Amino acid sequence: GLDAKDLMTFYKCVKTGIDNADSSLGCYAMTPLDYTKFGGFFDKVIRDYHGDESGEKKHITDWNVDGADYDVKKLGQDELSMRVRVGRNLLGFNLPGEMGKDERIKFEQKMLPAFDQLKEKYGGQVHSLTPDFGDLGANPNLLSKEEYQNLVDAHVMFKDMDADPYLKSAGISSDWPYGRGCWQSDDKMRIIWFGEEDQLRIMCMKKGSDLLDVFSNLNEMLKTVESIDGIEFAKDESYGYVTSCPSNLGTGMRASVHVKIPNLTKDGTDAKAKDVCRPLGLSVRGTGGEHTPIGADGTVDISPSARLFIKEKEIIGKLYEGIEKLMAIENA
């Protein structure tokens, strides 16, 4: 049996599903330990969603691509818009759904030395939406409303989370905009969001043809962040890296490219592309993210669907293989 405090936490975990009948999973963890504490519930959800009928699988992390060549020039592709991101959360903090305003500020301050180290390596600056640091005074990285909107328009910063009913019900967008912001490198290729659905969304993006460019750069950034004293990513021994939403557990990784498929999209929808991509284990969305239209020239965003019980190196391999197979069908 659960005591009153645990029952309240469990209610918060499933509140978004109660409030929003159309949500796909309808649950978020509130602390890194919830996946174990409420394992009777979460384990069923996780293994059902991630397709583990055995009920026995354990997640293994592995970035080693062993000299693989994932240059899409070999597939007759020019430069593609490539992007890899991971979700991460730190030990010692609640997950965003359970954080209060003070904890959000404390988390942002905890990350500032890490951003300083990244700045030494990659330059760039921290852009923060936190109006003030409470007792600790003014926020030196505060953005104006105009600057924030410019970063949103440039897809560097995330939109107002308080407008999202799923995140609102889960408590993830509470205290907006405290503890929210990002760091971006000088070359604009590396971005870390803080205070979104996960405490950290760490991403690398580039126009190019070698998928390993973004993959290896991201791994290097993660190592830099984790090498900092007192910063440790939360992990679960069965489910890998802990994320707020069970759908992102494991690698927490989404690796995507924008590809042009005018033939498969000539009816103006991505329905055909989805039919072709589903058996390949790929998700298709518009170039602006989920629930956005496809580009006028037939450009779609494709990414491997699997996050958990798959290795990082397998995700990037699947993306390359997916581009190859998709282009064969497009050009047939």
N, C-alpha and C positions, 0 to 999 in steps of 0.2 A: 504493500500500500504506500501511497505517496502522502507526505504531510501537506498541510495547507499551503505552505510556501511553494513546494514543488508543483502542486496542483495549479497554482496561479501561473507559474512559469510555463507549465505545459499548455494551459489555456492560451497564453500569449503566443506560443509556438504555432498553434492551429487557428488563431483568431482570423488571419487573413483569408483562410479557406471558408470560415463561417460567414464572414462579411461579404466575400466576393465569390459567388457561386461559380463564376466562369474561370476561376484561377486553375492552372493546370495541376500543380502539386498541392497548393493550399497550405503549406507549412514552411516555417523558417526556424532554425535553431536560434536560441537567445544567448547561449553561452557555449564555449567549445566542448563542455562536458555533456551537453544535452543529448548528443547522439548516443552516448552510453547510458546516461541516466534514464532516458525515455526510449531505450533500445527496443523494447517490445513493440513500440509504434514505429520509430524511425527505421529500424532495420528492414521491416517489411516494405515500407515506402521506397527505401533506397534500392533494395535488391529487385523490386518489381520495376522501378523506373529505369535502372541501369542494366536490366536484363540478366540477372544472375539467378538462374533457377536452382543451382546447387545449394545456395545459401551459405557457401563455404569460402567464397573468394576473398582474398586479401589484396589490397592495392600495393603495387610496387612502383617506386619512382625511378626513372631511368632516362637521362638526357643524352646518352652516348650514341651518336649516329654512325660511329665506325667508318668515317670516310665516305659516307653515302654522297651521291651527287644529285641534288634536287634542283638543278637549274632548268627552268621551264623553257629556255631558248631551244633546248633539244626537242621540245614538243611543238615548235613553231610559234611559240608565244613571244610577244614583245615584252616590254616592262609591264608588270602588273602592280596594282596597289596591294601590298602585303601587310598583314597585321597579325601579331600574336599577343594575347593578353592572358594574365593569370590573376585569380583572386587569392588573396592571402589575408590572414588575420593573426594578430600577435597573442602570444601567451600573456596572461596577466591582465587581460581586459575582457569585459563582456563583448559579445558580438553586437553589431550596430542596433539591433532591435531592442536590446536591453540597456543600452547606454543612456545615461542622463547627460544634461548639458555640461556639467563639470567634467565628467569622464571624457566627453568628446573633445573638450579643450585640452585636457591632460594628454589625450592620445596625440593630438596635433603637435603638442610641445615635445612629446617623446620622439616624434619623427623628425623634428627640426635638425638634430645632429646628423641623422642619416641623410637628410637632404643636403646638408653641408658637405658630407663626404661625396655624394653624387655630383655636387657642383664642382668639387675639386677635379673630378674625373671627366665630367661631361659639360660643365658650365650650366647655364640656364638659371631659372629662378622659380621661387615658390609663389603661387598665386592663391591667396586665401580669401574665403568669404566670411570668416569669423569676425563679427562686428567688433569684439574686444575680448581680451583674455581675463575678464572679471577682475579679481583682486590683483592680478599680475599686470594690469594696465593695458596699454594700446597694443594693437597687432601690427607689427612692422610690414607685413606682407599683404595688407588689406587691399582688395580690388575695389574700384568704383563700379557702379551698376553698368556703365557703358563698357568698361574693360571686360567685365564678366560676360556680357552679351556677345561681345566680339569673340571671346574664347569658345562660347557655346556654338556660335555660327561657324567657327573654324573646326568644330568637332574635337576641340582640345579639352574642353570642360564639359561636365554632365549638366543636364537640364535641372530645373527646379524639381527636386524629388517630392516635394510636398504636394505636387499636383498628381502624383501616382497613387491611386487608391490601394493597390496591393502593398506597396511599401508603407503607406500611411497606417493601414490596419495592423501591420507587423511591428509598428513602432520604429521602423528603420529610418523614416524621414523626420522623426521627432526633433525638436529643437533647431529646425532649419533656420538659418544657414550655419549654425555653430559647428565647428570641427570639420568643415567641408572645404576642399580646395584641391590643388594639384601642383606638382612640380613638372616642368618641361625643360628638356636639355636645349642647349644652343642650336644644335642641328635639327631640332623639332622632331627627332625620330623617336625619342624616349619620353614617356609620360608616366607619372604615377598619380593616380587619383587617391585622395584620402577622404573617408567619411561617406562613401557611397554604400551600395548593398553589402559589400565587404569593406572592412577597414581600409584595405589597400587593393587597388586594381593596378597592376604593373604591366605596362604595355610597350611594345616596340612596333613601329610602323615605318614603311619605306616603299618607294616605288622602285622596283628592281625585278630581276628575273631569278635570283638564287634564294630559294626559300630559307636556306640556312643563315642568310644574312640577319634576318629578324629573329630567328630561333636562337642562334648562338649569342647574339647581343642581349636578348632577354635573360638568358641563363647567367650571363656575366653580371647584369644589373642585380639579379636576385642574390647572387653571391656577395656583391658589394653591400647590399642592404643587410643581409644576415650576418655579415662579419662584424657588425657594429655591436659593441657591448650592450647587453640587456635587451637585444632584439632577437626574438626567436619566434618563428612561425608555428602556429598551432597545428598539430598533426594528430590523427587518430590511427591506431595501429591497424584497423581494418579498412578504413575509408580514406587514408592518405591525408592531404591537406584539408583542413576544416574550412568550410564556406558557410555563409548564412543559409543559402538555399541548397537542399540536398541534391539538386540537379547538377551543381558545379563541383561536388566533392571529388577528391582524388587528385587529379592534376590541376583542377581549377582553370584549365586551359581552353581557350578558344583560338584556333589558328584559322585565319580566313584570307581569301584573295577575292578581288573583283575580276570576273571574267566576262567577256562579251560572247553571248550566244544568240545572235540575231535569228537564226533559223528556229531554234527551240522556243523562242519567245515571240515569234512573229504574230501570234494572236493577241499580243499585248499583255499576256499574263505569264506567271512563272509555273503554271500548272504542269506543263510538259516537262520542264526542267526538274520539278519536284519528283515527278514519276520516275525520271531517269536517275536522279540522285539518291532517292531513298534506298534502293538496293545496294548502292555504293557506300551507304553509311554516312551520307552527306546531308547537311541542312542547307536550304536555299532561302535567302531573304533579300529584300531590297537593299540598295547601297547605303541607305540611311539607317540601317538596323532593322530590328524586328518590326513587322506591320508597316513597312514603308514600300512604296511602289518600285518596280524595276526601272532601270535607266532607259531613256528613249532609244538608245542605241543597242538595247538588249543586254546591258550590263547587269549582272547579279552578283551577290555576295555568296560564296560557298565556303562551308567549313565542315570538318568532321564532327558528327553529333556526339560521339563518345567522350566522356570526361573521366570516368571512374573505371577501375579494373583494366586500364590501358596505360601503356607507358608514354611519356612525353615524346620519345623518339618515334613511336608508332603513329602518333597523331600527325606529325609532320610528314611521315611516309604516306599515310592515308590521304593527306591533302594532295600530295604530288600525284599519286596514283589516280585520285579522283579527277584532277584536272586532265590527266592523260585520257581517261576513259570518256569523260564528258566531251572533250574536244573531238574524239573519234566519232561519237554519235552526232555531234553538231555538224561535222564536216562530211558525214556519210552521204 
